């Protein structure tokens, strides 16, 4: 690890107070921009609504950036913000992110996550120059999107289980060795998420502020360590694999939420507290087709090896085993036979 990245500057203000004079490129979606454009005055030179975060697709967008653009804005959800970070990095332009919900930790990280070869590649873009939060805009988001980022806090539960599982089998790399003090800090952050889930579901600003705080703490802990093992394990790898089969605008939380329950069940944990917290926060846990889930689960041990993902319980599962079937049933991803 040669760099410990900071968090981006985060400012809290109404979008109507944003003053931008530089020629801007805008990455957003039509629905988001229809809602936000009356509130935000940008001197837009070029606007794009990215349909994917496929690397080749984003490179084509980046190569087409007009020379007069001086700043790149990502307005909306995770796809728009990843695209903005990638295009800003490619063209060496500053990036401003304006999330319209708290979909995950994407607005705080120093990477753009792009799809490549059926998997996820982290591109080291550096952090955004600024992340602007308007709480009234966040509160107005649909409940299943508004606090979706709780999955990137509760995934600490299963991320830590996988990290410890790998340590017990001497399968962590030296750079990702299990660090008890870091695991303790991460566990404390996750514990707090259970306490704010209901407030997130109700759209309470205080709970949403705490969610943003916990996302920031989780990201900065991973920045200090130089890896994401405390918060990313089999639950995210399941989501990365199943995303290949999902409609292109499927929210991150629709996949990671069920992945948390599945990974927890594989580790022999009681999934009820996790399910209750995810549902209380307004998330959807019923958007995955059981047949697609089974198809993806059959390939998970191969998938994690093919994409060189850190070692965890998915490396060792037998997809046809009773243990996996019970985990699918416990997580609600498969219906128990009558």
C-alpha positions in Angstrom: 0.0 0.0 0.0 1.6 3.3 -1.1 -1.3 5.6 -0.5 -3.9 6.1 2.3 -6.7 7.9 0.5 -8.8 10.5 2.4 -12.6 10.9 2.1 -13.7 13.6 -0.3 -14.9 17.0 0.9 -18.6 16.6 1.8 -20.7 19.7 2.0 -24.3 20.0 3.1 -26.4 22.6 1.3 -29.4 23.1 -0.8 -28.7 22.5 -4.5 -30.1 25.9 -5.4 -27.1 27.5 -3.6 -24.6 25.6 -5.9 -22.8 28.1 -8.1 -20.9 26.6 -11.0 -19.2 28.8 -13.7 -17.0 26.2 -15.3 -18.2 24.4 -18.5 -19.5 21.0 -17.2 -20.1 17.5 -18.3 -23.1 15.9 -16.7 -23.6 12.2 -16.0 -27.1 11.4 -14.7 -30.3 9.7 -15.7 -33.3 11.2 -17.4 -35.6 10.6 -14.5 -33.2 12.1 -12.0 -32.4 15.1 -14.1 -36.0 15.8 -14.7 -36.4 16.1 -10.9 -33.1 17.9 -10.1 -32.7 20.3 -13.0 -35.1 22.9 -11.6 -32.9 23.0 -8.4 -29.4 22.9 -9.9 -28.1 25.5 -12.4 -25.1 24.0 -14.3 -23.4 25.3 -17.5 -23.7 21.9 -19.2 -21.7 21.4 -22.3 -22.5 17.7 -22.7 -24.9 15.4 -20.9 -25.0 11.6 -20.9 -27.2 9.0 -19.3 -24.9 6.0 -18.9 -26.7 2.7 -19.4 -24.0 0.6 -17.8 -20.6 0.7 -16.2 -19.0 -1.6 -18.7 -15.4 -0.5 -19.0 -15.4 -0.3 -22.9 -18.6 1.7 -22.8 -17.2 4.2 -20.3 -14.0 4.5 -22.2 -16.0 5.5 -25.3 -17.8 8.2 -23.2 -14.6 9.4 -21.8 -12.9 9.7 -25.2 -15.8 11.8 -26.5 -15.5 14.5 -23.8 -15.4 17.9 -25.4 -12.1 19.8 -24.8 -13.9 22.8 -23.3 -15.2 20.8 -20.4 -13.5 21.8 -17.1 -15.5 19.8 -14.5 -17.4 16.5 -14.5 -20.7 16.2 -12.4 -22.2 12.9 -11.4 -25.8 13.4 -10.3 -28.0 10.6 -9.2 -27.2 7.0 -8.1 -24.2 4.7 -8.1 -24.0 4.3 -11.9 -23.9 8.0 -12.6 -21.3 8.6 -9.9 -19.0 5.7 -11.0 -19.2 6.9 -14.5 -18.4 10.5 -13.5 -15.3 9.3 -11.5 -14.1 7.2 -14.4 -14.6 10.0 -17.0 -13.0 12.6 -14.8 -10.0 10.4 -14.1 -9.6 9.5 -17.8 -9.6 13.2 -18.8 -7.9 14.5 -15.6 -10.8 16.7 -14.7 -12.2 17.4 -11.2 -15.3 15.6 -10.3 -18.3 16.8 -8.2 -20.8 14.2 -7.0 -24.4 14.9 -6.1 -26.2 11.8 -4.8 -30.0 11.8 -4.9 -30.1 9.0 -2.4 -27.6 7.1 -0.2 -27.2 4.0 -2.4 -23.9 2.9 -1.0 -20.4 4.2 -0.3 -19.7 5.0 -4.0 -19.6 8.8 -3.5 -16.9 8.4 -0.8 -14.5 6.0 -2.3 -11.4 6.5 -4.4 -12.3 3.9 -7.0 -14.7 3.6 -9.9 -16.2 0.1 -10.0 -16.6 -1.0 -13.6 -17.7 -4.2 -15.2 -15.1 -6.1 -17.2 -15.1 -9.7 -18.3 -18.2 -10.6 -16.3 -16.6 -9.3 -13.1 -15.9 -6.1 -11.2 -12.7 -4.1 -11.7 -11.7 -1.2 -9.3 -10.1 1.7 -11.2 -8.1 4.0 -9.0 -9.6 7.3 -9.9 -9.0 9.2 -6.7 -11.8 10.7 -4.7 -14.2 13.3 -6.0 -13.3 16.9 -5.4 -16.6 17.4 -3.6 -19.7 15.5 -2.6 -22.8 17.7 -2.2 -25.6 16.5 0.0 -29.1 18.1 0.0 -31.0 16.3 2.7 -34.4 17.3 1.2 -33.4 15.7 -2.1 -32.2 12.5 -0.3 -35.4 12.3 1.8 -37.5 12.6 -1.4 -35.9 9.4 -2.9 -38.0 6.2 -3.0 -37.6 4.3 0.3 -35.9 1.3 -1.3 -33.2 3.6 -2.7 -33.0 6.4 0.0 -31.0 4.4 2.5 -29.8 1.5 0.3 -26.3 2.2 1.6 -27.1 0.4 4.8 -26.1 -2.8 2.9 -22.5 -1.5 2.8 -22.5 -1.1 6.5 -24.4 -4.4 7.4 -22.1 -6.2 5.0 -19.5 -5.7 7.6 -21.1 -8.6 9.5 -20.5 -11.1 6.7 -17.3 -9.4 5.5 -15.8 -10.0 8.9 -17.0 -13.6 9.0 -15.3 -14.3 5.6 -12.1 -12.4 6.6 -11.8 -14.5 9.8 -12.7 -17.7 7.9 -9.8 -17.0 5.6 -7.5 -16.3 8.5 -8.3 -19.6 10.2 -7.3 -21.4 7.0 -4.2 -19.3 6.5 -5.6 -18.0 3.2 -5.3 -14.2 3.6 -2.5 -12.6 1.7 0.2 -10.8 3.9 -1.3 -7.4 2.8 -4.8 -8.6 3.9 -3.9 -10.4 7.1 -6.6 -10.4 9.8 -6.3 -7.4 12.1 -8.2 -7.8 15.3 -8.4 -4.1 16.2 -9.7 -3.3 12.7 -12.3 -6.0 13.0 -13.4 -4.6 16.3 -13.9 -1.2 14.9 -15.8 -2.5 11.9 -18.1 -4.6 14.1 -18.9 -1.6 16.2 -19.9 0.4 13.1 -22.1 -2.4 11.9 -23.8 -2.7 15.3 -24.9 1.0 15.1 -26.6 0.3 11.8 -29.2 -1.9 13.4 -30.1 1.0 15.7 -30.9 3.4 12.9 -32.6 1.1 10.4 -36.2 2.2 11.4 -35.3 5.9 11.2 -33.8 5.3 7.7 -37.0 3.6 6.6 -39.0 6.6 7.9 -36.7 9.0 6.0 -35.5 10.8 9.2 -32.7 13.1 8.5 -30.9 12.3 11.7 -30.8 8.6 10.8 -29.7 9.4 7.3 -26.9 11.6 8.6 -25.7 8.7 10.8 -25.8 6.3 7.9 -23.6 8.7 5.9 -21.3 8.9 9.0 -21.1 5.1 9.2 -20.4 4.8 5.5 -17.6 7.3 5.9 -16.1 5.5 8.8 -16.3 2.2 7.0 -14.6 3.6 3.9 -11.9 5.4 5.9 -11.1 2.2 7.9 -10.7 0.3 4.6 -8.5 3.2 3.3 -6.3 2.9 6.3 -5.9 -0.9 5.8 -5.5 -0.7 2.0 -8.2 -3.2 1.3 -12.0 -3.8 1.8 -12.0 -7.1 3.7 -13.7 -5.7 6.8 -16.9 -4.9 4.7 -16.7 -7.0 1.6 -17.1 -10.7 1.3 -19.3 -13.4 -0.1 -22.4 -11.1 0.0 -20.8 -8.7 -2.5 -19.4 -11.5 -4.6 -22.8 -13.0 -4.9 -24.2 -9.6 -6.0 -21.4 -9.2 -8.6 -22.2 -12.6 -10.1 -25.9 -12.2 -10.2 -25.7 -8.7 -11.6 -24.9 -10.2 -15.0 -28.4 -11.6 -15.1 -30.3 -8.6 -13.8 -32.0 -5.7 -15.5 -29.5 -2.9 -16.0 -31.0 -0.5 -13.5 -31.3 -3.0 -10.6 -30.2 -1.2 -7.4 -27.0 -2.3 -5.6 -29.1 -3.0 -2.5 -31.5 -5.3 -4.2 -28.6 -7.7 -4.8 -26.3 -7.1 -1.8 -29.2 -7.3 0.7 -30.2 -10.9 -0.1 -26.5 -11.6 -0.5 -25.9 -10.6 3.1 -28.6 -13.0 4.3 -27.2 -15.9 2.1 -23.6 -15.4 3.3 -24.7 -15.1 6.9 -26.7 -18.4 6.6 -23.7 -20.1 5.1 -21.7 -19.1 8.1 -24.4 -20.6 10.4 -25.7 -17.2 11.6 -29.2 -16.3 12.6 -30.3 -14.1 9.7 -33.5 -12.7 11.4 -31.8 -9.6 12.9 -30.2 -8.8 9.5 -33.4 -9.3 7.6 -35.4 -7.2 10.1 -32.9 -4.3 9.8 -32.8 -4.4 6.0 -36.6 -4.4 5.8 -37.0 -1.7 8.5 -34.7 0.5 6.4 -37.1 0.1 3.4 -35.0 -2.2 1.3 -36.4 -4.9 -1.0 -35.3 -8.5 -0.5 -37.7 -10.2 -3.0 -36.4 -9.0 -6.4 -34.2 -12.0 -7.3 -35.6 -14.9 -9.4 -35.0 -18.2 -7.5 -34.1 -20.0 -10.7 -31.5 -17.3 -11.5 -30.2 -17.5 -8.0 -29.8 -21.2 -8.2 -28.0 -20.8 -11.6 -25.6 -18.2 -10.1 -25.0 -20.2 -6.9 -23.9 -23.2 -9.1 -21.1 -21.1 -10.5 -20.0 -19.2 -7.3 -16.9 -21.3 -6.4 -15.6 -21.0 -9.9 -16.6 -17.3 -10.1 -14.6 -16.2 -7.1 -11.5 -18.1 -8.4 -11.8 -16.8 -11.9 -12.1 -13.2 -10.8 -9.3 -13.6 -8.1 -11.6 -12.5 -5.3 -10.3 -12.7 -1.7 -10.8 -16.1 -0.2 -13.9 -16.8 1.8 -16.6 -19.4 2.4 -17.8 -19.3 -1.2 -14.5 -20.9 -2.3 -15.5 -24.0 -0.3 -19.2 -24.5 -0.8 -20.7 -27.4 -2.7 -23.6 -25.8 -4.6 -25.5 -29.1 -4.6 -25.1 -29.6 -0.8 -27.9 -29.6 1.8 -26.0 -26.8 3.6 -26.3 -24.5 0.6 -30.0 -25.4 0.1 -30.7 -24.6 3.8 -28.8 -21.3 3.4 -30.9 -20.4 0.4 -34.1 -21.2 2.2 -33.1 -19.3 5.4 -32.2 -16.2 3.3 -35.5 -16.3 1.4 -33.8 -16.9 -1.9 -35.4 -20.4 -2.3 -38.8 -21.6 -1.1 -38.8 -24.6 1.3 -40.4 -27.7 -0.2 -43.9 -28.4 1.0 
